[in-house]
């Protein structure tokens, strides 16, 4: 079942940075330079999962992303003028705990916390034990995780999700804060934490009133607990900045007819294709740019583009809440409504992001 595969995909291993900026490739984690660092799941993956597991289902996607074009963090990093360091893995849960975990081809999927640990290992000198990052406080660390903590049990055992909802929420918040603490202890001081992703907008869920109600409840309860935990962290640690990004509000704005018109999307409720297992006809639509969702769970390319612009604007001016006018203005400025996978501001700038996890040995 494709939806199950979509929710259970992920990967981790030793990390290297291979993103190319124009004709020059460099590793910002080992130089005196600020970077936009991402830990997360399929909403953020730039090809890491495909590079490790060679998943055939991703043959129906663009260059290993769970979309038909570049994903949001590629645009955000570019608009902020920062190199992208992306360790996000499709299908990652917050941690591989007794509550929830996933597998890919019989292998345990490394989690969000695993990604952070691998990153810190790979940016630490094996000979001296010191960090290779000269000024970690200059970088921005983005923590985007949680969807698979709830999608995985929904697809495998819905009753488990209903009966363990509270424990799953508590576990997710605990893991997010653990990731924040670990990177803070390593010297990082600028953070953006995504709150609960509004999965109830996705075609896989939006047509089922019971699931919509459940995921709205999960999102609301998660966000209350996460906001409190983040506030407590801010009080305890005065230095640095920890921003909490309201993804539910962002998606509400994106669904506004004025934004939909500005990004030139005509279908907001169905997916470009329903998903297919390896070897089957994917049945991909002929006008994928016109869809808000590429598959039943993941956003299409113009959705990612406007999200990336929204996140960049939020980081630049966090005290000013995002508005419909902000998104419409960004869509017009960056020509989101005319963007394709190969024609957009990234392609025009010669930016080609790729997987940053090497294959397993």
N, C-alpha and C positions, 0 to 999 in steps of 0.2 A: 504494500500500500504506500503510495507516494507520500501522503501526508505524514505517515509514520516516519518514513525515511527523512523527510524534511525536518522533522522535529528531533530526530535522534542522531544527526550528523555532527561530527566534530573531530578535532585532531590536536595533538601536541607533540612536540619533540624539541630538540635543541634548536635555538632560534638564531637566525641571521637576518640582517637587513639587506634587502636586495632591490628596494624601490629605486627607480631611475628618475632623476630630475633632468629633463632634457637629454643631453648626451652624456651627462656626468653622473655616475653612481657613487655614492658615498654613504658612510655609516654615521648618522648624527649621534648615535649613542656612544661613540668613542671620540667625540670632538667637542669643542667649546661652542655648542650650538643648541638652541632650544628646539624641541620636537613636539609633535602632536602624537601622543602615544595612546593606542586603543587596545583595550581588553574587552572581549565580548563574545557574541554568538553569530548566527547567520545573518543578522541584520547589519553586521559590520564586516564580515569576512571578505577579503579581497583575493581569495583564491587559496588560502592556506589548507583548507580541508581537501580540496581536489589535488593539491600538490602532494599531500601525504598519502591519502588512501586511493587516489585515482578513481574516485567514485564516478560510475558511468551515468548516474542520474544528472550530474552536473554538466553533461554534454549538451543538455537542453538550455543551459544558462550561458551568460556572457563571461568568458575568461575566468571561470571558477567562482564567480559571485552568484549569490542567490537572487539574481535579478537579470535584466536584459541590458544592463549598462553599468557604469561606475556606481559605487555606493556612497552614502552620505558623507562618511568621514574623509573620503578623497577630496570632495568639494570643500569641506570645512577646513582641512589642513591647507589647501591651496589659498582659500580666501583669507586665512589668518597669516599667510606667508611663512608657514612652518612645514618642514619635511614630515612626512607621515611614517610612523612606526606602528605597524598594525599586526597584532598578535591574536586578533579575534578568530574564533574557529566556529564554523557552522555546526550547530547542534550542542554546543557546550552548555552544561548546567553550571550553577554557581560553585558546586563542589560535588565530588562523587561520594556522597554520604549514603547511609543506610536508607535515607528517605527517598532519594531520587538519584539516578545516574543513567547513563546511556552507553550503548555499544555501537560500534561500526565494524561490520564484518567480523564479529566475535571479539573485537578489541575494545577495551574500556576507553571511553572518550575522555581525554584530559579536559579538566574543567577550567573555569574562570580563574580559580585560585592557582591551578597548575600553570596557566599562562603567565601569571604574575611571577611565580617562582622561577619558571624557565627564563623569563626576561631578566630577572635579577641575577640569576646564575650566569647568563651570557654577557652581562655587562659588568662582571666582576673578574678581575685578573686572577688567573689560576695560580700564578707565581707569588703575587703579593697579597691577594685577598682583598684588594682595594677596588673600589668602583672605577670603571673606565669612563664614567660620565662625569665630566668636570664640574658642571653646574646643573644638577638635576632640578633645582628649584626654578629654572627658567622654562622647563618643559610643562606641557599640559597633559595630565593623565586623565583619560576618559574611561569610565567604568559603565559598560552597557550590558546588562545581564539579567536573566530572570524568566524570560518567556518559556524556555524549555523545562524549567522547574515545574511548570503547570501543564504545558502542552504534552510533555512526555507521558505523564500519568493519564491525561485525558484520552490519549490515543491508544494506550495499552490496557488501562483499567480505570474507566471513569469513576467507578465507585470509590477507588482509592483516593482520587482527587477530592471527592465530596467529603469523605470521612477524615482526611488528613490535611485539609485546607489550612487550618491554623498552624500546624506544625511546619508545613511547607513554607508558609509566609515567614514565620519566625526564623527558619533555617536560611532562607534567602537573605533576609536583612542582616543576619549574623555574618553571612559570608561576604556580603558587600562591604560591611564595616571592617571585616578582617582584611580584605583586599586594600581598603583605604589605609588601614593602620600599617600594613606591611610596606606599602609604597611610601607612606609618610616617614616611616622609620628609616627608609633608604635615602631620604633627603629630598623627596619630591614635595612641592608645596602648592601646586596649582592643580585643582581637580574639578572635573565635571562628572557628576553622577546622574545617570538617567533613572528616573523613577519607573514604576511599573508600566511596561509597554502596553498600550490599549489594544490588546489582541481582539477585542470584541468587534472592532471595525473590519477585521479580515474576513474574506468570503467564507473561509472554513468554519467560522463561528457566527457571523452576522445574521445568517438565515435561521438560526436556532434560538428562539427567545430564552429558553432555559439556560443555554450556555452563555448567551449575552449577559443575562442577569448574574450568573456565577462569576464570570470574568470581570464584570464591573465591580462586584463585591470584592473579589480578590485584589483588584487594582487599588480600590479605595482603602482597604485595610492595610495593604502593603505600604502604601504611600504615607499613611499616618504614622506607622511604626518607623519607616525609613526617615521621615522628616524629623522625628524626635531623636533618633539615633544620630543623625547628622548634626542637629543642633547641639546635642550633648558633646559631640566631638569638637565642634567649633568653640564651645565654652572651655573645654579642657586644653585645646591647642590653639593658642592665640595667633601664631604665625601662619601665614599661608591663606589660601582661598579655597573653599569647598562649595561649589555651586551645585544646586539640585535642579536638574532640567525637567520641566513638566511636559512629558511626552504626550500625555492625554490632551492637554490644552493645545499642543501643537497640532495634533491630528484633528481636533475639532476645528481649528482654523483652516487646515488644509481642505476640509470637506465643505467649507463655505463656498457657495457658487462663484463668488468673485475670484477666489484663488483657483478653483477648478478651471475657470475660464482662462485665467492668466497663464496657467501651466499647460493649457491646451489638451486637457484630458476629457474624454467623453464618456467613459465607463468607470464608475466609482464603486460598483457593487459586486462585479464578477471578476474572475481572473482571466488573464490572456490564455492560459491553458490550465487544465485541471491536474496536471502532473502525470507522470508515467514511469513505470519501472524500466530498468535497463532493457533495451532491445525492443520496446514497444513504441508505437507511433505516439509522439508527444502531443500531436494535435495543436501546435502552437498557432495562435492567431496571426493574421497577416499584418496587423496594425498595432503591434505591441506598445508603441509609444503612446497610444491613445488610452491606455489602461492605467488606473491608479495602482492596481495589483497585478504583478506578473504571474504569480501562482496563488493558490488559495491562502497562503500565509504571508508572502513577502511582497514588498512594494516594487513597482516598476521604476524605470530609470528616471522619469521626471519627478516621481515621488521622492526618490533619493536625492535628486538635485535640490529640490526646494527644502527638504529637511536639512541638507548640508548647509544651505544658505541661512536657514533659520538658526541652526546651532551656532554658526559663526557670529551671527548678529547678537545672539544671546550672550555668548562669551565676551564679546566686545563691549556690550552695555547690559550687564545682568540686572541692573536696578530698574530698567525699563522693560516691562512685560511685552511679549510679542503680541502683535495685533494683525488683523487681516490686512491692513494697509502695508505693514512691514513685508508680509509675504508677497503681496501683489507687486510692490515696488521692487523686491528682489527678483521676482520672476521676470519682470520687464527689463531690469538692468542687465541680467545675465542671460536673457533670451531662453529661459527655461522651456517655454512653449515650442521652441524650434529645435530643441536638443534631441540628438540621437546618441547611440552608443559611441559613434565615431566622430560626431560633430558636437562639441561642447567646449566649455572654457578650459577644461583639462587638456583635451586634444590640441586645442589651439596653442596652449602653452608648452606643448611637448612633454607633458607629464604622463608617465606610464607606471602605475603602481602594480606590483606583482606580489606573489606569495612570499612570505618571509620565514616560513618554516621549511627547512630542508627535508627531503624524504627520509623515512625511517631507515636505519641501517639494517 
